[in-house]
């Protein structure tokens, strides 16, 4: 009986591990499915132009893609997926920390990539009815990223290798790019974050300077700073006027 009980418990444990692993894969699948395949060429810099405008990626398609990414984020937080509405899955915060890190960083990185695509296509403004089409959306992405990373341990992020910190660095560089392009986004500006990224943990606000510092700290701490993205982001920060000037 004892042997049978031990065997049964082992089988149940394996089933739970399999379920957790499959759930993480489903969340990543929905996240990448939210990318419209028609814009992949734009993504890698090969747009099809007509009369000086891209034929594939415009304001309407950008908004559609942002909404799809938001749905993917919302679904994983509550334990659901769009392509199987009746499915009841394990919510993101109940998965392994390493899965949470991978999924969250990837989701915010894809939002950043989409925002960058809007930048290259001239769709961003300081003021817009759509938050995603504003320069300061880079701030909200970065702030939500850090809020998610604060929920998991550094080792759970490091297990994914330097590819994960590369995504963090891309998001950080997006914030620097937003500052360079916006007339309103400055180092000592503090923005009130919202729930637009479906993560209540990012409700707190901080200045752009503080946000850049926290991003720099995360990049430097990742694997003890033994990667190229420490110097890459440091170089970007050195070009930000007054960033290293003491405040107060």
ABEGO torsion letter per residue (X at the ends): XAAAAAAAAAAAAAAAAAAAAAAAAAAAAAAAAABBAAAAAAAAGBBBBBGGBBAABBAAAAAAAAAAAAAAAAAAAAGBBAABAABBBBBAAABBAAAAAAAAAAAAAAAAAAAAAAAAAGABBABBABAAABAAAAAAAAAAAAAAAAABBAAAAAAAEAAAAAAAAAAAAAAAAAAAABAABBAABBBBBBAAAGBAAAABBBBAAAAAAAAAAAAAABGGGBBAAAAAAAAAAAABBGAABBBX
